[in-house]
Amino acid sequence: MSYVIDRRLNGKNKSTVNRQRFLRRYREHIKKAVEEAVSRRSIMDMEHGEQISIPGRDIDEPVLHHGRGGKQTTVHPGNKEFTAGEHIARPQGGGGGSGRGKAGNSGEGMDDFVFQITQEEFLEFMFEDLELPNLVKRHLTGADTFKTVRAGIANEGNPSRINIVRTLRSAHARRIALTGSSRALLREAQKELDRLKVEEPDNFTDIQETEAEIERLKARINRLPFLDTFDLKYNLLIKQPNPSSKAVMFCLMDVSGSMTQATKDIAKRFFILLYLFLKRNYDRIEVVFIRHHTSAREVDEEEFFYSRETGGTIVSSALKLMQEVMAERYPASDWNIYAAQASDGDNWNDDSPICRDILANQIMPHVQYYTYVEITPREHQALWYEYERIGEAYPDTFAQQQLVSAGDIYPVFRELFQRRLAT
């Protein structure tokens, strides 16, 4: 496909349109570069832009120019080395350069085209095709967004919203209603005048009286105004609450002593990516942070990511606290409830069946989606296998994945929150 580039000077704000067209044209290159940047970056740096490199061969543009006119004669040099049909041997040595060696005086090429995408554009490509699964509209209380909709016709309003057709129709109906009796009398008088002129042409007195009555009735009808303020009709516009999806995300992180500093760092990075995704893509969403070891505690964002508190491991404490917060502040009838849990899988053995019971009976019936991420290179322990039973009972609303290193964070995140096709 050929592209014709308009290189005329752009007016104010026109470059924005051209930039969006450019981003659409090279979407595949940019998306690939963003995925590579995610794999080599720290999750803490996700809110910065990125330099995108596009091979020079992919940005070739057609050039319009005048051809050479007239007859051209060209003499080509002879070939003393090869004849038609001979095979040319492959050159000795590798064809690819490594950047080392002496400078030459021949050859030419083209550098890759490099440009900078903004933070907003970077995040747009990064979170493309991701969403919270099973999000549905709930009853919205205290909505702060409205949309303007038409709500019929009103007798008062802004002159710019006057409905001309309805106004003229109302004026016509008013004139018919108020002049109906006069028009009936006018028709009778006109018939009487016609009769007198035919049957009694010499009865000048009655003819003159009838003509006067006709003129009086016509004057009465004409005195009625063509358009009255009562006739004016306006398009009525009202502000209607705009129903939106209201959701809450519970973030449960294990900070027990079995979690090494590297494991905690991976868990924090996963939750930072999740938090960034939620805040960017959803206007009405709340996040509840819960840290747990032998006991669980609801904390703020700062303490969740940076507190150094530690202890033993009882995972059920976090699930019990989540269930209490759900019952107290987030009824399932009003909220889309989501949860993401990160742990190394190490739990007090007698506690894992308790976790399964709490999830199966008190949490899963009320949530839209629950994800469990186990950060460990070792074999899975009892908690993982108990959660597998939850996945069998709730295949559409429960998912679990394993993280081994920081490089697995983004692929696993995309797997958990990949946009599902509507069924």
C-alpha positions, -999 to +999 in steps of 0.1 A: +000+000+000+013+035-008+009+065+014+009+101+003+021+124+031+008+160+033+039+180+042+021+214+042+026+235+073+001+225+100-021+250+117-027+252+155-033+217+170-033+199+136-001+180+145-021+161+171-043+145+144-012+137+123+005+121+154-025+099+160-026+088+124+011+080+126+006+059+158-022+040+141+000+033+111+029+019+131+008+003+159+024-031+156+060-016+158+050+005+188+032-023+206+062-047+202+086-020+215+063-014+245+063-051+253+101-052+251+103-021+273+081-037+299+103-067+301+135-047+308+120-019+329+112-018+366+075-017+373+082+015+392+091+032+359+060+023+340+046+058+340+073+072+318+074+074+280+095+053+257+117+058+227+104+038+198+127+027+169+112+019+135+134+004+108+141+028+080+128+005+053+093+006+069+090+044+066+097+047+029+074+073+013+066+078-023+082+109-040+064+127-068+087+143-094+089+150-131+104+124-153+132+130-177+119+141-211+131+133-246+151+103-258+180+092-235+210+072-247+229+052-221+261+032-227+265+004-200+300-009-193+308-045-204+311-075-181+344-094-184+338-117-154+304-135-159+282-147-187+245-153-187+234-183-167+264-185-144+259-189-107+276-163-085+294-178-055+285-167-020+311-142-006+335-155+020+329-145+057+298-135+076+274-110+061+264-093+093+285-067+109+293-065+146+303-029+147+340-036+149+366-032+121+382-005+100+363+023+084+355+019+047+350+043+019+320+026+003+285+016+011+255+035+023+224+029+045+198+045+066+195+048+104+163+036+121+137+062+127+135+069+165+107+090+182+094+094+217+059+084+228+044+101+258+035+085+292-002+085+282+006+067+249+029+042+266+002+032+291-024+030+263-004+004+244+007-013+276-029-019+289-045-025+255-069-054+255-069-057+293-100-053+315-116-064+347-135-096+338-173-099+344-177-062+351-214-054+353-234-022+361-246-020+397-270+004+414-252+037+415-255+059+446-241+094+448-232+095+411-212+125+401-215+121+363-245+130+342-255+130+306-279+155+289-308+138+272-340+150+255-371+148+276-399+160+254-413+195+249-417+223+274-435+257+274-405+275+287-369+274+277-339+289+260-347+306+227-319+286+210-339+254+218-372+265+203-390+238+183-403+256+152-426+228+140-443+223+174-446+261+178-464+266+144-486+235+151-496+250+184-503+284+169-524+268+142-544+248+167-550+279+189-563+299+159-586+271+149-599+267+185-605+305+192-620+313+158-641+283+153-674+299+161-666+330+141-657+310+111-690+291+113-709+323+115-689+337+086-698+307+065-735+311+073-734+348+065-716+341+032-743+316+022-770+341+032-754+368+011-752+345-019-789+336-015-800+372-013-781+382-044-797+354-063-833+353-049-837+389-037-814+411-056-835+442-049-834+437-011-805+462-006-811+466+031-806+429+040-777+426+016-759+456+032-765+442+067-752+408+057-721+423+041-714+444+072-718+412+093-693+395+071-667+423+074-672+423+112-666+386+114-635+388+092-621+416+113-627+396+145-608+366+130-579+388+117-575+404+151-563+371+165-524+371+164-507+346+141-482+337+169-486+342+206-462+336+234-485+308+245-477+289+213-439+288+219-426+253+224-390+244+234-370+212+233-366+201+269-331+188+279-325+173+313-294+159+331-297+122+337-274+103+360-249+083+339-248+048+352-213+036+355-196+004+368-187+008+404-160-017+415-137-024+445-104-043+443-090-061+473-052-065+473-040-092+497-003-095+502+016-121+523+044-104+543+053-133+566+088-143+574+088-170+547+086-143+521+121-133+512+129-097+502+131-107+466+097-124+468+082-094+485+097-072+458+080-092+430+047-091+449+049-054+453+057-049+416+027-070+407+004-049+429+019-017+416+012-028+380-024-037+391-029-005+409-017+015+379-040-004+356-070+002+378-065+039+383-059+045+346-088+025+332-116+029+358-130+062+372-151+047+399-130+021+416-118+017+451-088-003+463-086-020+497-050-029+508-047-058+532-013-071+546-011-103+566+012-126+585-003-144+615-029-115+616-043-093+589-047-056+588-062-031+564-036-004+556-032+025+533-012+025+500+020+038+516+021+012+543+010-016+520+040-011+497+067+000+521+060-013+556+087-038+570+064-056+594+067-095+593+057-126+612+043-161+608+018-172+582-019-176+586-035-168+552-071-172+565-067-141+586-066-120+554-096-138+539-116-133+571-108-096+571-117-092+534-151-109+541-158-085+570-149-055+549-171-067+521-201-072+544-196-038+561-188-015+532-192-032+499-225-051+494-225-073+463-258-058+452-241-024+447-204-032+439-184-053+415-160-070+438-125-082+427-096-096+447-059-103+439-038-123+464+000-127+463+019-152+485+048-177+483+024-205+491+039-212+525+010-215+550+003-233+583-009-267+571-041-267+592-050-233+578-052-241+541-085-260+543-099-231+563-089-208+534-107-230+509-139-230+531-139-192+535-134-187+498-159-212+487-187-203+511-182-166+520-163-148+492-166-165+458-204-163+456-201-125+459-171-116+437-167-110+400-132-123+398-105-136+422-069-141+413-042-159+432-005-154+423+020-177+439+056-164+439+079-193+442+104-214+422+097-245+444+070-271+442+035-260+452+023-266+487-010-273+503-025-238+497-020-241+459-038-275+458-067-262+480-071-233+457-071-256+427-104-271+441-118-235+442-108-231+405-127-263+396-158-250+414-156-215+399-138-218+366-150-185+353-144-163+383-112-178+398-077-179+383-043-188+397-008-184+383+028-189+394+055-163+393+092-173+394+110-141+386+103-104+379+103-111+342+071-131+346+050-103+361+037-087+329+030-119+310+011-133+340-007-100+345-019-101+308-030-137+312-051-129+343-067-098+329-069-105+292-101-092+277-127-120+273-150-123+243-186-116+252-207-148+255 
